[in-house]
Amino acid sequence: MLASRMIGKALGKGVFEISREVKEAEMKFGKENVINSTIGTFYGENENLSVLNAVENYYKNLPANELFGYASDISGSNEYKEAVKENVFDIYKDTFDKAFIGVTATPGGTGAIHNTLKAYMDCGETVLLPEFMWEAYKHLASANGLKFETYSLFDGDSFNLLDFSKKVLEMAKTQKKVLVVINDPCQNPTGYSLSLEEWKKVIEILKEATQYGKVILLNDIAYIDYDFRGSVNSRKYMTLFNGLPEDILVIMAFSMSKSFTSYGLRVGAQVAISSNKKIIEEFDVASTFLCRTSWSNTTRGGMKLLADIYSNEKLLKKVEDEREEKIVLLEKRAEIFLEESKKFGLITCPFRSGFFITIPLKENAKEIIDDLKAKKVFVLPIAGGIRVALCSVPCEKIKKLPEIIVQSIKKFNK
Ligand SMILES: Cc1ncc(COP(=O)(O)O)c(C=O)c1O
């Protein structure tokens, strides 16, 4: 029955199967005896979903028409778009004097990524993705009839500029167009963040690529508000997007999911930056068309929530203060995990901040993961390694993880 373009397209049972196994283990052995490091949302030390109270209370008290009515505009209300800019650019908002900016509301960052792939790539073309990545990128590419190649992420403890340059330039020469995804800061799944110096070099490479074709940089910033460097430092690199050559279009994928613990609300945005006004006008028309023909508009209550947070200093401060408590906890969990890793010789990918840490595994990943399961430890298998979720495992359990993981690795990888 399926259309031929859908044949073979499936998400795979991976995550659902693991959740089922975790539940079974928790029932059998008790939650306290199981380490579940597969959840990608923020859990408190009591192992329950932890939301920002100020966000929860404000949202619950919105009037019915704001929660249940249609949003007025397909691409999002003006107040929402302004609030998105406030969040994304912070103090740098007024520094974009050589750029035009367009914002389109989407259902989460996922919607922003989907819209971008659909609007800027033709079926059969190839996108460039990071070697360690949020697996959904592959599915989003596939859903849009696209292939993907990857760039290597690390050179020792730094970003692999050499491979990035090689892959970008090769693609620009052969395809005459490059759409490259950089999930930064706080990359999922490694927790890496490029330094400002690394970003400067990335921009130089993208400029060089424009000699051969058009460049679209899709910067996924889903975890930006958990950057340990703080809001201002984490956003400094964005000033490099001001006054870029016209053949470089930057689209940032903004998401309320993590920043406002609003995962289920499904609110995000595409934030497009170009030095050419026409390119932004074209972006506005195309992205609005794609919204209308994919999901219509984004949830009104979610947009209202963000708009109101950014027009109410007190509320914003409350939200930021509460989020800071979560960041402090994340830092603590990261510190414990890295310290224990060092003690037991567990090698991790370079980590800077955020929700996750990755342990690279070249071989026997399945055997190692199965061995961990036998010890009632559940981690997320990813291409090239395993992901540890700092966001959802309490300190006491995080402390135990490195030694247990090392033992399983040593059993199979001598
Ligand atoms: C790297 C990355 N980007 C984007 C998203 C999108 O999230 P949402 O669609 O909920 O905004 C996620 C969610 O897990 C993610 O991990």
The ligand as an SDF file (V2000), in Angstrom:
LIG
                    3D

 16 16  0  0  0  0  0  0  0  0999 V2000
   20.1630   17.8160   19.0520 C   0  0  0  0  0  0  0  0  0  0  0  0
   18.7020   18.0420   19.1070 C   0  0  0  0  0  0  0  0  0  0  0  0
   18.1680   18.9190   18.2760 N   0  0  0  0  0  0  0  0  0  0  0  0
   16.8690   19.1660   18.2670 C   0  0  0  0  0  0  0  0  0  0  0  0
   16.0210   18.5140   19.1130 C   0  0  0  0  0  0  0  0  0  0  0  0
   14.5830   18.8450   18.9500 C   0  0  0  0  0  0  0  0  0  0  0  0
   13.7870   18.8420   19.9920 O   0  0  0  0  0  0  0  0  0  0  0  0
   12.3030   19.4020   19.9030 P   0  0  0  0  0  0  0  0  0  0  0  0
   11.7360   19.0400   18.5840 O   0  0  0  0  0  0  0  0  0  0  0  0
   11.6130   18.7830   21.0320 O   0  0  0  0  0  0  0  0  0  0  0  0
   12.4260   20.8830   20.0360 O   0  0  0  0  0  0  0  0  0  0  0  0
   16.5200   17.5500   20.0080 C   0  0  0  0  0  0  0  0  0  0  0  0
   15.6530   16.7950   20.9140 C   0  0  0  0  0  0  0  0  0  0  0  0
   15.9930   15.8720   21.5640 O   0  0  0  0  0  0  0  0  0  0  0  0
   17.9040   17.3120   20.0010 C   0  0  0  0  0  0  0  0  0  0  0  0
   18.4660   16.4310   20.8230 O   0  0  0  0  0  0  0  0  0  0  0  0
  1  2  1  0
  2  3  1  0
  2 15  2  0
  3  4  2  0
  4  5  1  0
  5  6  1  0
  5 12  2  0
  6  7  1  0
  7  8  1  0
  8  9  2  0
  8 10  1  0
  8 11  1  0
 12 13  1  0
 12 15  1  0
 13 14  2  0
 15 16  1  0
M  END
$$$$
